[in-house]
Each structure stands twice: as structure tokens, then as C-alpha cells.
């Protein structure tokens, strides 16, 4: 997918989330992950991580639909669904990394890149520690935020590592989904911090959430486009 088209897709999904219907935008993102999964054959290694991600996004849609319809009273069920969704989402990213390592396509980090990687990991751990320290863990909401924090940190750091490994492939096109997933993880990690420090939603919540959902949703479409483009016969 060309960069202008990808940016347009992210803007459309963010606009759908902010200005039309957030739940509809999440459904579209789930469809994108499912499309990425089915674009691979049954024996293709990346198929399973994309299926995991599609299930994770589907659980988020289910939890938010239950909240909207008022079908949950004490919010335990929807928070449990969100906790499971976050764990599956993190496992999906680790699955992508496992697939890449087994393919033998990983690239050794240069000394300067190792320094950047260590600094990035330390900064991420610092944010995670800050969030966890701000939570009292007396409610299912706090537990959900804590789990979300850990999982979003895994998503962000793993996607950033994947991005480094695949950046040289096909002129950077292979990196598109992982760049989007890295932005997704970073946005939701920032949201976790906002939730921990400010339980009542503030003005920053909606744009961050929209960007996170938009980039995460667009990742599936970008991956499906890459697979379709690679399957075309050369002329």
C-alpha cells in the first residue's frame, strides 16, 4: 500500500472513531486484522499471530458493545474481556517476532542501535513503573489498566524491534504494519498513563484513542495489501 493511501486510511479510521462512531471504527479495525489473517494460507506462519490479533480486537469490540448496550452492570465482564484482549494482543506481537526469528531474516543490531534499543527499553519500563505505582489495584478497573500497561509496553517494544528487522525489506514496505502497530502500542501506553493519573477522561483521551485504534486497524489492511501485492504475477 502506498504511503499516501496508508495515511488516508489512518485519517479515515481516526475520523470515523472521533466524528462518527467509535465502535464502528473498532469493527473496521477487527475486519482489517481478520483480512490480514485470511490473506495468508493455512500453513503460513504469520496467519496465527494475525488470527490472535483479530480475536483480541473482536473481544474489545464485544466489551465496548456490552458497555454501550448497558448489558453489564458491575463492569466485571467487560473488563475481563478487555484484559484477555490485551494479553492476546501482546501474544500476537510476540508471535510475529517468533515467526521472523524462525525465518532467519533478523538483522543484528549495530552498536549505536543497541544503545537506542536500551534507552527505549529503559524509557518504556520507566513509564510502566510510573503507571503501576499510580494504581492502587483495589478495583477490576485498576487491574485492567495494569494488564493493559504491561501488554501495551510489549506491543510497542516488540513492534519497534520488528520494525528494525524488516525495514530494509522491499524498500520499507514490509515495515508498514509494524510501524502502525508501534504507534498503536505507544498511543495506548500513553492512554494507560492518562487513565492511571486521571481516572476521569480528559480532552487528550479521545484523540489518543482514535489514533491508536486507527493505526492498529490500518495495520491489518496494510498487511493484507502487502500479501496481495506479493502474490501478483510479475510482468
C-alpha positions as CSV (number, residue, x, y, z in Angstrom):
1,X,0.0,0.0,0.0
2,X,1.4,3.4,-1.0
3,X,2.2,5.9,1.8
4,X,-0.5,8.4,0.7
5,X,-3.1,5.7,0.7
6,X,-2.0,4.4,4.1
7,X,-2.1,7.9,5.6
8,X,-5.5,8.4,4.1
9,X,-6.7,5.2,5.6
10,X,-5.4,6.2,9.1
11,X,-7.1,9.6,8.8
12,X,-10.4,8.0,7.7
13,X,-10.4,5.5,10.6
14,X,-9.5,8.2,13.1
15,X,-12.2,10.4,11.7
16,X,-14.7,7.5,11.9
17,X,-13.6,7.0,15.6
18,X,-13.8,10.6,16.6
19,X,-16.6,12.0,14.5
20,X,-19.0,9.2,13.6
21,X,-18.9,6.1,15.7
22,X,-16.0,4.7,17.8
23,X,-17.5,1.2,17.9
24,X,-17.9,1.2,14.1
25,X,-14.2,2.2,13.7
26,X,-13.2,-0.7,16.0
27,X,-15.3,-3.1,13.9
28,X,-13.5,-2.0,10.8
29,X,-10.1,-2.5,12.5
30,X,-11.1,-6.0,13.5
31,X,-12.1,-6.7,10.0
32,X,-8.7,-5.5,8.8
33,X,-6.9,-7.9,11.2
34,X,-9.1,-10.8,10.0
35,X,-8.4,-9.8,6.4
36,X,-4.7,-9.9,7.1
37,X,-5.1,-13.4,8.6
38,X,-7.1,-14.9,5.8
39,X,-4.7,-13.4,3.2
40,X,-2.2,-16.0,4.3
41,X,-2.6,-19.7,3.5
42,X,-3.4,-22.2,6.3
43,X,0.2,-23.2,6.6
44,X,1.7,-19.7,6.5
45,X,3.4,-18.9,9.9
46,X,2.1,-15.2,10.1
47,X,-1.5,-16.4,9.9
48,X,-1.7,-17.4,13.5
49,X,-0.5,-14.1,15.0
50,X,-2.9,-12.2,12.8
51,X,-5.8,-14.5,13.9
52,X,-4.8,-13.8,17.5
53,X,-4.9,-10.1,16.9
54,X,-8.3,-10.4,15.2
55,X,-9.7,-12.3,18.2
56,X,-8.2,-9.7,20.5
57,X,-9.8,-6.8,18.6
58,X,-13.1,-8.7,18.4
59,X,-13.1,-9.0,22.2
60,X,-12.5,-5.3,22.5
61,X,-15.5,-4.7,20.2
62,X,-17.6,-7.1,22.3
63,X,-16.7,-5.4,25.6
64,X,-17.4,-1.9,24.2
65,X,-20.7,-3.1,22.7
66,X,-21.8,-4.6,26.1
67,X,-21.0,-1.2,27.7
68,X,-22.9,0.7,25.1
69,X,-26.0,-1.5,25.2
70,X,-26.0,-1.4,29.0
71,X,-25.8,-5.2,29.3
72,X,-23.3,-5.1,32.1
73,X,-24.0,-3.6,35.5
74,X,-20.8,-4.1,37.6
75,X,-18.5,-3.9,34.6
76,X,-16.6,-7.0,35.6
77,X,-17.4,-8.9,32.4
78,X,-16.3,-6.1,30.1
79,X,-13.1,-5.5,32.0
80,X,-12.3,-9.2,31.9
81,X,-12.8,-9.3,28.2
82,X,-10.5,-6.3,27.8
83,X,-7.9,-8.0,30.0
84,X,-8.0,-11.1,27.8
85,X,-7.9,-9.0,24.7
86,X,-4.8,-7.2,25.9
87,X,-3.0,-10.4,26.7
88,X,-3.9,-11.9,23.3
89,X,-2.8,-8.7,21.5
90,X,0.6,-8.9,23.2
91,X,1.0,-12.6,22.4
92,X,0.2,-11.8,18.7
93,X,3.2,-9.4,18.6
94,X,5.4,-11.9,20.2
95,X,4.2,-14.4,17.6
96,X,5.2,-12.0,14.8
97,X,8.7,-11.8,16.3
98,X,8.9,-15.6,16.7
99,X,7.9,-16.0,13.0
100,X,10.6,-13.6,11.9
101,X,13.3,-15.2,14.0
102,X,12.5,-18.7,12.7
103,X,12.7,-17.3,9.2
104,X,16.3,-16.3,9.7
105,X,15.6,-12.8,8.5
106,X,16.6,-11.0,11.7
107,X,19.3,-8.3,11.4
108,X,22.0,-7.9,14.1
109,X,21.8,-4.5,15.8
110,X,24.7,-2.2,15.3
111,X,26.4,-0.7,18.4
112,X,24.5,2.6,18.1
113,X,21.2,0.8,17.6
114,X,21.8,-1.2,20.7
115,X,22.2,2.0,22.7
116,X,19.0,3.3,21.2
117,X,17.2,0.0,22.0
118,X,18.4,0.0,25.6
119,X,17.3,3.7,26.1
120,X,14.0,2.9,24.5
121,X,13.5,-0.1,26.8
122,X,14.5,1.8,29.9
123,X,12.1,4.7,29.0
124,X,9.3,2.2,28.4
125,X,10.0,0.4,31.7
126,X,10.0,3.8,33.4
127,X,6.6,4.7,32.1
128,X,5.3,1.2,33.1
129,X,6.6,1.6,36.6
130,X,5.1,5.1,36.8
131,X,1.7,3.8,35.8
132,X,1.8,0.8,38.1
133,X,2.9,3.0,41.0
134,X,-0.1,5.3,40.4
135,X,-2.6,2.4,40.6
136,X,-3.9,1.0,43.9
137,X,-5.3,-2.2,42.3
138,X,-8.4,-2.1,44.5
139,X,-10.8,-2.5,41.6
140,X,-11.2,-4.5,38.4
141,X,-10.6,-1.3,36.5
142,X,-7.2,-0.8,38.1
143,X,-6.3,-4.4,37.3
144,X,-7.4,-3.9,33.7
145,X,-5.2,-0.8,33.4
146,X,-2.2,-2.6,34.9
147,X,-2.6,-5.5,32.5
148,X,-3.1,-3.1,29.6
149,X,0.0,-1.2,30.6
150,X,2.2,-4.3,30.5
151,X,0.7,-5.6,27.3
152,X,0.9,-2.2,25.5
153,X,4.6,-2.0,26.5
154,X,5.1,-5.4,24.9
155,X,3.2,-4.4,21.8
156,X,5.2,-1.1,21.4
157,X,8.7,-2.5,22.1
158,X,8.1,-5.7,20.1
159,X,6.7,-3.8,17.1
160,X,9.7,-1.4,17.3
161,X,12.1,-4.3,17.2
162,X,10.2,-5.9,14.3
163,X,10.3,-2.6,12.5
164,X,14.1,-2.5,12.7
165,X,14.5,-6.0,11.3
166,X,12.1,-5.7,8.4
167,X,12.8,-2.0,7.4
168,X,15.3,-3.0,4.7
169,X,12.9,-5.4,3.0
170,X,11.1,-4.4,-0.2
171,X,12.1,-0.7,0.2
172,X,10.5,-0.5,3.6
173,X,7.0,-1.7,2.5
174,X,7.2,-4.8,4.8
175,X,7.7,-2.4,7.7
176,X,4.3,-0.7,7.3
177,X,2.2,-2.9,9.5
178,X,4.8,-2.9,12.3
179,X,5.2,0.9,12.2
180,X,1.5,1.2,12.6
181,X,1.4,-1.4,15.4
182,X,4.3,0.5,17.2
183,X,2.3,3.7,17.0
184,X,-0.8,1.8,18.2
185,X,1.2,0.5,21.3
186,X,2.7,3.9,22.0
187,X,-0.8,5.6,21.9
188,X,-2.4,3.1,24.2
189,X,0.6,3.2,26.6
190,X,0.1,7.0,26.8
191,X,-3.6,6.3,27.4
192,X,-2.7,3.9,30.2
193,X,-0.7,6.7,31.8
194,X,-3.6,9.1,31.4
195,X,-6.0,6.6,32.9
196,X,-3.7,6.0,35.9
197,X,-3.1,9.7,36.6
198,X,-6.6,11.0,35.7
199,X,-9.5,8.5,36.2
200,X,-12.0,10.9,34.7
201,X,-11.4,11.1,30.9
202,X,-9.8,14.4,29.8
203,X,-9.5,16.1,26.4
204,X,-6.4,14.1,25.5
205,X,-8.2,10.7,25.8
206,X,-10.3,10.9,22.6
207,X,-7.6,11.9,20.1
208,X,-5.1,9.3,21.5
209,X,-7.7,6.6,21.5
210,X,-8.7,7.5,17.9
211,X,-5.1,7.5,16.7
212,X,-4.3,4.2,18.4
213,X,-7.4,2.4,17.0
214,X,-6.8,4.0,13.6
215,X,-3.2,2.9,13.3
216,X,-3.9,-0.5,14.8
217,X,-6.8,-1.0,12.5
218,X,-4.9,0.1,9.4
219,X,-2.1,-2.4,10.2
220,X,-4.3,-5.3,9.1
221,X,-5.2,-3.7,5.8
222,X,-1.6,-2.8,5.1
223,X,-0.5,-6.4,5.7
224,X,-3.3,-7.8,3.5
225,X,-2.3,-5.3,0.7
226,X,1.3,-6.5,1.0
227,X,0.4,-10.1,0.7
228,X,-1.9,-9.4,-2.2
229,X,0.8,-7.4,-3.9
230,X,3.4,-10.1,-3.4
231,X,1.0,-12.7,-4.8
232,X,0.6,-10.9,-8.1
233,X,2.4,-12.4,-11.0
234,X,5.3,-10.3,-12.3
235,X,5.0,-8.9,-15.8
